[in-house]
Amino acid sequence: MLRLLRRGVVLGAVAGLTYAVWRYVESRAPAVDGPGYEPQPFPMPPRPVAAPTPTAPADTRTAVEPDADGSCPVAFPIKGKLSTGIYHRPGAFAYERTRADRCYRDDAAAEADGLRASKR
């Protein structure tokens, strides 16, 4: 039993001495000048590129003529009545019963045409 204990102590001393020598030699080694290694991100798989979709030319009109029944298209919701000089917004009091003379894209377009907003 004493023999095994001595053997373990000797092996431990040899391992410790080897480690100490390795650390000493490593500390004395010259620094490496060069680009070195930098970790890089994991490459992602390529994404497919979608083909460009053709776009319709932008509608630059500010006013259009109404339908035959006096209703306005969805893109031009403001109803203008030229005889009274008033325009009506959707949801206003008389919007549904008004037969439009001209339909406008927004309030600014109707006001630029000389109309004023309805009071209710």
N, C-alpha and C positions, 0 to 999 in steps of 0.2 A: 504494500500500500504506500509505503514511504517512497518507493521507487516511482510510482505513478505521479505522486505529488511533485517530486523533483523534476520529472520530465515535463510536467505542465508549467512549472515555474521557468524552466529553461526555454521552452517554446514561447512563452509569453514575453520573456526578456528579449529573445531574438526578434520577435514580431515588432515589439516596441522600438528596438534599435533600428530595424529596417525602415519603419515609418518615419523616425526622426531623421535618418539620412536622406530619405526621399524628399521630405519637406525642406531640408537644408539645400539640397541640390536644386529643387524647383525655385526657391527664392533667389538663388544666385544666377539663374538662367536669364539671358538678355531678353528684353521685351521685343516682341515681334512687330516690326513696322510693316503695315500693309493694310489692305482693305478690310480684312477681318470678316467675320460672319455676322450678318444681321438677319433675324428671323423675318420671313416674308408671310403675308396673309395667304390663306388657302385659296387657290384659284377657283372661282365660281364657274359653273358651266355657262357657255355663251347663251345669250337670250336671242330668240329669233326677232328679226327686225320686221315690223309690220310695214306693208306697202302703204305709201301715203294715199289717203282717201281724197278723191276730188271734191272740192268744196264749191258750192254754188256762189255766184257773185253776190255780194251784199246788196240788199235792197236799200237804196239811198232816198227813196221817195218819202216825203213827210205827210202826204195826203193822197187819198184815192177816192174814186167815185163809189157810192154804196151799191149794194145789190138792188134788184128790182123792187123788193119789198121794203127798202129803206134801212135794212140792217147792215152792220159793218163787219168786215172780216176780223178775225181774231188778232192779226198783227196790227190793225188800226182800230182800236176799240172806242176812241173818242168820237161821239156824234156831233157834227156841227150843223146848225140851222142858220143858213145865210140870211134869211128874211128877218130873223129876230136878232142876229148878231150874237147868239149864245151857243156855247158848246156844253155837252152833257157827258159826264164821266160814268163808267159802268157802276151800277149800284145806286146812282142818284135817284131822286124822287120821280122824275119824268123820263128817265132813260129808256125804259121799255116801250113807252107809247110814242116816243119821238121818231119821226121818219127823217133820217139824215139827208142833208143835201151834199155833204162831204164828210169823209171819215179821216181822222187824224191819228198819227202814231202816238203823240203825247200832248200834254197841255201846252208846251212851248210852241209846238207847230200850229196849234189852233190859235193861240194868242198872236203869233207872227202873221196869221192870216186876217187879223183884225177882230177876232171874236173874244168874248169875255166868258168866264165861268158862270154856270147857273148858280143861283143863290141857295137852292136847296136840292 
